[in-house]
Amino acid sequence: MSSKPNTVVLGTALGITSSAIFFGANLSISFLTVPLLLLPSPKPALPVPANSENTNSPTSASSQRPATKLGHLARQWQAAYNIGKKAGPFFALLASGCWLYAAKHLPPEAGLQRQLLWAASGLSVAIVPFTFGVMKRTNDELHRRADAATRDEEDDSKAQAQQGTVESYQTHDLIQWWAQLNFFAANFQDFDDDTKRQPLHQFIATTFPQSIIVIAETPVSTFAIMGGVTVRDVDAQKFIEAYAAFLKRQGKLRVPGWVDTVKTSHSNELPPQSADWFYVRAASVARHVYLRKSVGVGRLRKVHGSTKNRGSRPSHHVNASGAVDRKVMQALEELGILEKVDEDEEGGSGKGGRRITQAGARDLDRIAQTAVEGDEEEED
């Protein structure tokens, strides 16, 4: 094999170098640039007042947002994207051309090596259909938000968008999802030396991932769940606080106008004192339904009920208001978190009620993962 033309070695070496440059640039964007763009505000040096929101808490709405405004964040992503799209295709095409050149100049007996180089050439340009196929909707949505910010228009997630689609997610969540897609795209340029299996020069012995990961564009939350954490793995109070903060920050939950004056049960003398009690109740209901096949209003009335103080007489349990729990379930149903269950439907409880949807379960698991990551940061 020492008599092989130098052109084969040179072409293969240039192909490896071009692929390495492209692969490293994409990794730096996903693991360096994007985390810097999403960097949150620093923790305050002074202690948080007792009557204010603790922004250091992982369940706080402000602790999960980057310090940069969402509109400007989209513009920063667009600037990085425009820089990368100029150099990236050049190195991908250069690597593909080098692989083809090396394959063309191989001797006739090197059939297996020629097939490997052809495969490498195809994978080098596979990022093009991946970008225009899988990543197109995400790219278009981020470009739309960046253009809106350039025109000094506030444009983030669409309230009327279907739950779980790219249009329904906030800009920082969408950029994080794009970074994961970009990482998958970079793997098309991955390579590995395998000199033991191939008798040709070590530069020619390159292999690529044996399987191409095909991922659906929606819903976004599918790849947001890292580590397999579910709602069952998180403390109930921590999850409810985190999900309530998310619902409030999202601003899509329909809150009735009587939340400031209504009593949640006949046993209560006053309305709830917390201004965010409706979000907390919605988070509690979503978690309760998540853990069961189906739940109706009657069940929730018992769960949210309390003991009534009857003076000298023995106290007894009083159910919560059915109207409140019904409004909460209807609001969650509008968001696509819950759905109705027919009484005769297979898999239900036989009493109707509502159950968690697939998109709702993924969203709740994503919030559970966020709560777990917050606890780990506090321990560190």
Summary of the structure (lengths in Angstrom):
residues: 380
radius of gyration: 27.4
end to end distance: 54.6
largest distance: 103.9
contacts: 1139
relative contact order: 0.11
helix: 54%
strand: 5%
